Amino acid sequence: MSVLDVAAVACMIAGALVFLVGAIGLLRLRDFYARLSGVTVAGALGTALLLLGLLLHLPSWENAAKIGLALLIQLATAAVGGNAIARAGYLTGVKPSEATKFDDLAETTSDTEGDSAR
């Protein structure tokens, strides 16, 4: 086994472990928003590590372009999707835990409601 193969396997194992930690976080975190954050971050980082491992395992310019595009699309959609799901949860009344100290959307939603009433 070459050094590149060892690095590839290490990245793939690390990516799988990140997914495992995300799954455990889904079960253990205290509220909807923390769970969503953990799953979104784990999904993005786990996918990035797995794709990096794949690129190290099969290095070529063609694979680099494909994997780079896949990673770019995945990171962009995971961030936007996570944000949209969190906002939808907030707007439908999902309450955060008592440990949550800030509510930045309260000001945004009250401004929007005031604008629509005019």
Residue pairs with C-beta under 8 A, 6 or more apart in sequence:
4 56
4 57
4 59
5 56
5 57
7 53
7 56
8 53
8 54
8 55
8 56
8 57
9 53
9 57
10 53
11 49
11 50
11 52
11 53
11 56
12 49
12 50
12 53
12 54
12 57
14 49
14 53
15 45
15 46
15 47
15 48
15 49
15 50
15 52
15 53
16 46
16 50
18 42
18 45
18 46
18 49
19 42
19 43
19 46
21 42
22 38
22 39
22 41
22 42
22 43
22 46
23 42
25 34
25 35
25 38
25 39
25 42
26 35
26 38
26 39
29 35
29 38
30 97
30 99
31 94
31 95
31 96
31 97
31 100
32 89
32 94
32 96
33 86
33 89
33 94
33 96
33 100
34 97
36 82
36 85
36 86
36 89
37 82
37 86
39 82
40 78
40 79
40 81
40 82
43 74
43 78
44 74
44 75
44 78
44 79
47 71
47 74
47 75
47 78
48 71
48 74
48 75
51 67
51 70
51 71
52 67
54 63
54 67
55 63
55 64
55 67
87 105
90 105
90 109
91 109
96 103
